[in-house]
Amino acid sequence: MTEVAYISIGSNLNNPYQQVKSAIDKLKIADNIYIEAISDWYLSDPVGPKNQSRYVNGVIKISTRLSPNQLLKKLMIFYKQEAATAHTKGVDNVYQAYAEGVLGKY
C-alpha cells in the first residue's frame, strides 16, 4: 500500500539553498520514494544561539511503499551523509510525526 509522508528539509550552513536542493536531488533518485510536491522555501531565524545564519526551510510531500521504519532508516542515512558535510537538519522530528500518523503513538 502506498502511503503519503511529509518531510521537512532545512539548512543554514554552506549555501543553505544548495543544501536543500541536494537533499531533494537524492530523494528524487531514491528507491521507493516518489516526490509529489515541493513547498516554497522560507527563511527563518535560528532557535538557540543567535550567532547562526538564517535557515532555508521547506516541506516535501512524498508517496512511498516503505514502512515508517524503513523510510526513517533510509532518510537517516541521507541525513547522516549530509550532516557529515553540510550540517543539514530537519529530518529527525518529521519522521516521528509520519510514524505516529501511520502506526499510532509509539
C-alpha positions, -999 to +999 in steps of 0.1 A: +000+000+000+013+035-008+014+060+020+019+098+019+045+114+041+057+150+045+094+156+050+108+189+063+141+200+050+162+228+062+198+241+063+216+272+075+252+264+065+274+262+034+249+278+009+217+266+025+196+267-007+221+244-024+220+220+006+182+216+004+183+212-033+209+185-029+187+167-004+158+168-029+180+155-057+189+125-035+153+118-028+144+120-065+166+090-072+159+070-041+141+037-045+105+036-033+103+074-026+083+094-051+082+132-048+046+145-052+051+182-043+077+206-030+067+237-010+081+272-014+113+279+005+112+301+036+138+318+056+136+315+094+157+327+123+176+301+142+164+288+176+190+287+203+223+306+198+216+338+179+251+338+162+238+314+135+228+321+099+191+321+090+176+287+078+162+279+045+132+256+052+106+237+032+084+206+030+083+178+005+052+156+000+062+121-010+045+088-016+062+056-006+056+019-002+082+018+026+070+013+062+076+042+085+106+024+100+121+017+066+115+053+055+131+066+086+162+044+082+166+055+046+162+092+054+185+090+083+212+076+061+207+106+038+207+129+069+240+114+082+256+117+049+246+154+045+252+163+082+287+150+079+295+175+052+269+203+054+252+202+088+217+200+073+188+195+096+151+188+096+149+151+092+145+135+127+114+152+140+093+149+109+097+111+105+084+107+140+053+126+130+049+103+100+055+071+121+030+083+147+004+091+120+007+057+104+015+034+134-001+053+162+019+068+191+049+045+198 
